[in-house]
Amino acid sequence: MKRVLLGLAASLAFTVSVAASSFGPVPANYESAAESYISERLADARSAKYEVVSEPYMVYADIAGYEGLPCWAVDLRVKSRLPSGGFGSYQAYTVIFLEGQAIALEDDARRVAKA
């Protein structure tokens, strides 16, 4: 029984490591990279407040004609200044990384499925 359980555990570990290898390494400095990617898309990024709410996690994304790309994703919330001068409520965003680079927001992807 112990051999069977040990074999199953080894098989699962191998499967997870093979799947993880297709995603590449976790993006370095993902917090600042995600903030920078979103700030480029805001009208007044200087006053925006960011909260990273997740560690990077694996997803398969359909982006720009590519289907099932193994990517990393990071969730964050952004509060930006309104034209009236006050702050709006936090808005949730998911930034998608491919080969360590932020490439899209979840809204830019047709489909994002967690791995």
N, C-alpha and C positions, 0 to 999 in steps of 0.2 A: 504494500500500500504506500509506504514511504517513497519507494522508487517511482511509482506512478505519479504521485504528487510532485516529486522533485522534477520528473520529466515534464510534467505540465507547466510547472513554474519556469523551467528553462525555456520551453517552447514559447511561452507567453513573453518572456523577457526578450527573446530573439526577435519575435514578431514586432514588439514595440520598438526595439532598436532599429530594425529595418525600416519601419514606417517613419520613425523620427529622422532617419538619415535622409529621406527624400525631401524633408522640409528644410534641411540645412540647419546651421546653428541658430540659436535664439538671437534676435537682433541686439547688437550692442547699443547701449545708450537709448533704448527704445522709448523711454519717457521723454527725453528732450527731442528725439526725432519725431515722435508723434505730435508733440506740441508745436514744433516748427512746421510740420506738414499742414496742420490745421491753421496756424497763424497766417500762412501764406494765402489762405482763402477767406480771411476775415477782413471786413472793412476797416476796423480799428483794433488791430491785434495788440497794440501796446498796453491797453488797459484790460485785456481779457484775463480771466482767472481759469486755471486748468487744474483738474483733479484726475490723476490716473487711477482707475478703479479696478484694474486687473493686471495680472502678470501676463506675459505673452502666452497665447494658446494656439494650437494648430487648427487651421481651417482649410477647406478646399474652396477656391473662389473661381467664378466665371468672370473674367475681366478682359475687355478689348478683344473679343474673338477667341480667347483661350479658355477652355473649359477644364475644370477640375485642377487648377493650379494649386500645388501644396504651398501654402503660405502661413505666416504667423499673423496673428491679430492682437491688438491691444485696445481695450475699452477705456474711454475717458469721458469726462464731463467738462463742458466749457460754458462759462458765464461771460458774456460780452456786454459792452456798454451800448445802451439804446440811444437813438438820436436825441431823446429828451435829456440825456446826461446820466440817467440812472442805469442800474444794471437789470437785465432780464433774469429769467430763471436759468438754471443749468440745463444745457442740451446735451444729450448723449450722442457720442460718436464712436465708431470703430475704425481704427486705422489698420490697413492691411500692408504687411511687409513681405517683400520677395527678395531673397538673397541679401537681407540686411537693410534694404532700402524701402522707405515708405512709398508705396505706389498708388494707393487708392483709399478712399473712404468707402465704407460699406455701401453707401448710397450709389457709388460709382460702379459697383459690381452687380451683375444680374442676380447672382445667388451666392450666398456664403453658407457653407455647411461645416459645422464643427467636426473635427476628426475624432 
